[in-house]
């Protein structure tokens, strides 16, 4: 059974947890030769609409943290349809809504998830991505770990070929002489078909293999349909 991404699908007319569609992590990573990584995929849910037992409407915002080592992730459109379908069920309070979302997502990804407040960016220095096919990053010696933000990152959805825009935050020992090279490397994703999570895993992988001491890579992808996906990866420490 294929998921709804890239297809015309009517909004559910009932509460529809069955619409959640898993994507195996192993399929995404097959033969990619990635370093071992930990982290989370954070789904910022900006449009959580639900009704209480008195038929009163509520609008809340939450985040869902799915571990990077879960067996599966969730197809984005199926998550949007599931969240929208919550309006067809009545809940005692927000905690009951959160518990229902948590239970349904955990059943699909086969891992424990965390429901939290909306995840926001930390302040950092900003560099604009330069569109390029240059994949060469030359490590210049630097003994200082800092957070650098690269704006204007773009990749393409592998299913719809539509652009996905993001800001990439990299916590690493990046020397100022390497900023242009990393900017050009990130620009090489401009016409590359790659899901959000895999983009961040590639970035973390390639920087580590280039000799950088990477603490963390975050991809703040712009939201669609009220949901923003923010993959965060850390090189696994053995």
C-alpha positions, -999 to +999 in steps of 0.1 A: +000+000+000+014+034-010+011+065+011-008+096+002+022+119-005+020+133-040-016+123-045-050+141-043-065+129-010-097+142+005-095+154+041-108+126+065-145+128+074-138+109+106-110+104+132-085+085+111-053+072+128-052+044+102-041+070+076-006+073+093+019+057+068+053+044+079+085+048+060+113+024+070+145+042+080+165+013+065+150+020+031+160+056+032+195+048+043+202+017+022+236+018+006+242+054+016+274+046+036+265+070+064+283+073+097+264+062+128+242+090+140+218+097+169+192+124+172+155+132+166+131+143+140+111+171+156+077+177+140+064+212+150+026+210+148+014+246+145-022+239+137-035+215+163-073+220+163-095+199+186-129+200+203-136+193+240-165+174+254-186+206+253-179+211+216-156+241+223-128+245+198-091+248+208-060+258+188-027+246+203+009+240+191+030+211+201+061+192+189+065+155+183+100+141+188+107+109+169+141+092+176+164+088+147+169+052+156+132+044+153+123+016+129+102+039+108+094+076+103+060+088+091+051+101+057+045+138+061+012+141+043-003+112+063+008+130+095-010+162+083-042+142+075-041+124+108-036+157+128-065+173+108-087+143+116-085+149+154-113+175+149-137+146+145-131+132+180-139+148+214-113+152+241-115+160+278-084+182+277-051+189+258-033+162+278-058+136+264-051+149+229-013+146+234-016+111+248-037+100+218-012+115+193+017+099+213+001+064+213-007+065+176+027+078+164+046+053+187+026+024+172+037+034+137+074+043+143+079+015+168+097+036+193+090+059+222+082+095+212+081+127+232+054+154+230+067+188+239+064+225+232+072+240+198+109+237+190+126+270+182+159+280+168+188+293+190+205+325+179+236+321+158+257+338+132+242+337+097+256+328+063+237+325+030+240+293+010+257+296-023+242+274-050+270+253-064+279+217-074+311+220-054+313+191-029+348+199-017+352+211+019+388+216+030+392+214+068+411+244+082+423+240+117+400+255+144+399+248+181+366+266+188+332+250+186+304+274+175+269+274+160+267+286+124+234+291+106+232+288+068+201+303+053+186+297+018+191+259+018+170+241-008+164+205-017+137+187-037+110+163-025+118+129-040+081+122-045+066+155-057+099+172-070+087+204-051+113+225-034+119+222+004+134+253+019+154+253+052+179+270+074+208+246+084+224+250+118+258+234+123+275+232+157+311+224+148+347+236+147+342+256+115+370+280+107+360+313+089+382+301+060+359+271+055+326+290+056+325+296+018+333+259+011+305+247+034+281+272+019+289+258-016+286+223-004+251+230+010+242+247-023+249+214-041+215+201-027+196+228-047+183+203-073+189+171-053+159+149-045+162+141-008+139+139+022+145+163+050+159+137+074+183+123+049+195+158+039+206+164+075+222+129+078+242+135+046+254+169+059+264+155+093+281+125+076+300+145+049+313+172+074+326+145+098+343+126+069+358+160+058+375+162+092+353+186+111+344+179+148+306+181+145+285+182+176+251+187+160+234+195+127+198+208+126+176+214+096+148+239+101+126+232+071+097+256+064+064+244+074+037+230+051+001+224+060+008+236+095+037+212+101+075+219+101+099+190+102+132+197+120+157+168+118+186+170+144+216+146+141+246+140+163+276+118+153+273+087+175+300+085+202+313+049+206 
